[in-house]
Each structure stands twice: as structure tokens, then as C-alpha cells.
Amino acid sequence: MVLKYGFIFFTFPVVNTFMKHIAFFIFSICLLSFNTLSQQFLTNLCDSTILNKEEFKKCKIDSVWTQDIIIRANYISAFKTELLPKYKVKRRKIQMSQDLKVLVKQIKHVYDSTLNYKLAIWENDMDINQKYVQPKSYISSLLSFRLFKFYPDVYAILLNDIHLNLKPKTSSAQIENLRDLTTRIIKKMPTDLYQEILKITTEFQVDKFKLTNGLPMEPFQGDRQDAYFVSCNIINFLMWTE
């Protein structure tokens, strides 16, 4: 008896040949099933005899999110393989004072913990709201939220006033404290460092715009004032890879 490629082959010629045929047959079935799953988006199986009226309706309209999933998946692929590697080289060259590093690490810690907390609640709530029968809508939302993991967005997660009302709510005092922290970070930066990162983040936004063709990919962007938007982009860049 010989163990090979995860299968047990017997040394008796006839049995060994038979087992090889069985193993090949099983492998072929698995490969065929995988190819079928990987070549297309499967249609939701919406059974009106099992689902109630609202669930059935949500299940049927879920297919409208198929194209959105493709767009977001392609964007994430380009974002992670084209955009981020290019700017990671620039980010590694940035030198900060110890005082500035402490402030950046402080806001990064708040950002990470807040994001993880909010994501857990959002993902659970949206599945409930979708009656558990809108998998494509769920996947599209997951892809949107995961963008905040790949590259930070301090405005969308910490500073946008939408969080005053969006569950889980952030208090106005917490938002004001975080805005004060971002202001301290900007003021702590030497002029030459500020100008250097301003140039990099401006290029970053231009390159990102090209990838999205101007389509918003991340939620919670809101109406941003130009000066505030610039400051947030600079802080995002400093937070990234910290």
C-alpha cells in the first residue's frame, strides 16, 4: 500500500488501477464543480413556498448587485496591486519626529478599534435587514467596508457627522475630540514635511480617481470642504502602514 498525492494506492496491480480510476473520477467531478462555480454568478434560488413575501421580494431583486460586485472586485484588485505598492515606497521614505509619531499612532489606534467595532455591528445589521436572502447585496457591502481596512479614511470612520445618528452612534464630544487631535497632527508637522505629503496625497487622489472613473467606492464620504479634505488625506497617508 502506497500513499501518494493524498490517496492510498494498493500495490496489487488490479486494485491499484481501479483506485486510480476512482481517484481520477472524483478529482474530475470536483474540478468540474469548481469550474462551474468560478465561471459565473449563480442565480439566487428564491423559493416562494419557503420564504415569506418580503423575503421572496428581496431575494429576487438581489441580482441587481451582481455588476456592482464585479466593479468593486476589479477596483480592489487594481487598488491593491497598482496603487498601494506605488505609494508604499513613498510612504516608507517619510521621516517623522517622535512627537508626531506618537500622535499618529494615537489616532491610528482609535481608528482601528472604532472600525473593527463598527464593522462587526454593520455586517450583522445589514444581514438582518436583508432578511439573510440577499447574498449579493451583502457581498457588495462587505467589499465597500473592507476598503477601510486596506487604506484608512479618518473622515469616513471617525469625523463624519453621520456617525452622530448611525448605529453604533458616536457622541458629538467624541467627534470634536478627534477633530482636535487631527488639528494637532497637522500643526505638529513641519512646513516642508506638510508640503511633501500634500504633493504625494494629491497625486494619490488623482491616480485613485483614474481607477474609479470618478465613481465613489467607499461609503460615508459626505460633502467635504476642500481644506478639511486635504488635511484628512494627509492624516490618512500618515496613518497608513503605522
CORGI-V258732 format. One record per residue. N is the residue number from 1. RES is the residue in three letters. D_FIRST is the distance of its C-alpha to the first C-alpha in Angstrom with 1 decimal. Layout:
n res d_first
N RES D_FIRST
N RES D_FIRST
//
This chain:
n res d_first
1 MET 0.0
2 VAL 3.8
3 LEU 6.9
4 LYS 9.8
5 TYR 13.3
6 GLY 12.7
7 PHE 10.4
8 ILE 6.8
9 PHE 5.7
10 PHE 4.2
11 THR 5.2
12 PHE 8.2
13 PRO 10.9
14 VAL 12.8
15 VAL 10.4
16 ASN 8.9
17 THR 12.6
18 PHE 13.6
19 MET 11.4
20 LYS 12.8
21 HIS 16.2
22 ILE 16.0
23 ALA 15.1
24 PHE 17.9
25 PHE 20.2
26 ILE 19.9
27 PHE 20.4
28 SER 23.4
29 ILE 24.9
30 CYS 24.7
31 LEU 26.2
32 LEU 28.9
33 SER 29.8
34 PHE 30.0
35 ASN 32.2
36 THR 34.4
37 LEU 35.0
38 SER 35.7
39 GLN 38.2
40 GLN 40.8
41 PHE 42.4
42 LEU 41.7
43 THR 44.8
44 ASN 45.4
45 LEU 44.8
46 CYS 48.2
47 ASP 48.7
48 SER 52.4
49 THR 51.5
50 ILE 49.6
51 LEU 51.4
52 ASN 55.1
53 LYS 57.6
54 GLU 57.4
55 GLU 53.6
56 PHE 53.4
57 LYS 56.0
58 LYS 54.2
59 CYS 50.9
60 LYS 52.5
61 ILE 54.3
62 ASP 51.3
63 SER 50.5
64 VAL 53.5
65 TRP 51.5
66 THR 48.9
67 GLN 50.8
68 ASP 51.7
69 ILE 48.0
70 ILE 47.5
71 ILE 50.6
72 ARG 49.7
73 ALA 46.1
74 ASN 47.4
75 TYR 50.1
76 ILE 47.6
77 SER 45.5
78 ALA 48.7
79 PHE 50.1
80 LYS 47.0
81 THR 46.3
82 GLU 49.8
83 LEU 52.4
84 LEU 51.0
85 PRO 49.6
86 LYS 53.0
87 TYR 54.9
88 LYS 52.6
89 VAL 53.7
90 LYS 57.3
91 ARG 56.6
92 ARG 55.2
93 LYS 58.5
94 ILE 60.6
95 GLN 62.2
96 MET 63.6
97 SER 65.8
98 GLN 64.4
99 ASP 66.7
100 LEU 65.4
101 LYS 61.8
102 VAL 62.4
103 LEU 64.0
104 VAL 61.2
105 LYS 58.5
106 GLN 60.6
107 ILE 60.7
108 LYS 57.1
109 HIS 56.1
110 VAL 58.3
111 TYR 56.9
112 ASP 53.2
113 SER 53.9
114 THR 56.1
115 LEU 53.7
116 ASN 50.8
117 TYR 53.0
118 LYS 54.5
119 LEU 51.3
120 ALA 49.7
121 ILE 52.8
122 TRP 53.2
123 GLU 49.6
124 ASN 49.9
125 ASP 53.4
126 MET 52.7
127 ASP 49.8
128 ILE 52.1
129 ASN 54.9
130 GLN 52.6
131 LYS 51.8
132 TYR 48.1
133 VAL 48.1
134 GLN 49.0
135 PRO 45.7
136 LYS 47.1
137 SER 50.2
138 TYR 48.2
139 ILE 46.0
140 SER 49.1
141 SER 50.8
142 LEU 47.7
143 LEU 47.8
144 SER 51.5
145 PHE 51.2
146 ARG 48.3
147 LEU 50.6
148 PHE 52.5
149 LYS 49.3
150 PHE 49.0
151 TYR 52.6
152 PRO 55.3
153 ASP 58.2
154 VAL 60.7
155 TYR 63.2
156 ALA 60.8
157 ILE 59.2
158 LEU 62.0
159 LEU 65.4
160 ASN 65.7
161 ASP 68.1
162 ILE 65.9
163 HIS 64.1
164 LEU 67.3
165 ASN 66.5
166 LEU 62.9
167 LYS 60.6
168 PRO 59.8
169 LYS 63.4
170 THR 64.5
171 SER 68.0
172 SER 70.7
173 ALA 71.2
174 GLN 67.5
175 ILE 67.8
176 GLU 71.1
177 ASN 69.6
178 LEU 66.8
179 ARG 69.3
180 ASP 71.2
181 LEU 68.1
182 THR 67.5
183 THR 71.2
184 ARG 70.9
185 ILE 67.9
186 ILE 69.8
187 LYS 72.9
188 LYS 71.0
189 MET 69.8
190 PRO 72.0
191 THR 73.6
192 ASP 71.7
193 LEU 68.3
194 TYR 69.3
195 GLN 70.3
196 GLU 67.2
197 ILE 64.9
198 LEU 67.3
199 LYS 66.8
200 ILE 63.0
201 THR 62.7
202 THR 65.2
203 GLU 62.9
204 PHE 59.9
205 GLN 61.7
206 VAL 62.6
207 ASP 59.1
208 LYS 57.8
209 PHE 60.4
210 LYS 59.2
211 LEU 55.7
212 THR 56.9
213 ASN 59.8
214 GLY 61.9
215 LEU 59.9
216 PRO 59.5
217 MET 55.9
218 GLU 56.4
219 PRO 58.2
220 PHE 61.2
221 GLN 62.9
222 GLY 66.4
223 ASP 69.7
224 ARG 69.6
225 GLN 72.7
226 ASP 72.3
227 ALA 73.0
228 TYR 70.8
229 PHE 68.0
230 VAL 68.3
231 SER 68.1
232 CYS 65.0
233 ASN 63.2
234 ILE 64.1
235 ILE 62.8
236 ASN 59.5
237 PHE 59.0
238 LEU 59.7
239 MET 57.4
240 TRP 54.5
241 THR 51.9
242 GLU 53.8
//
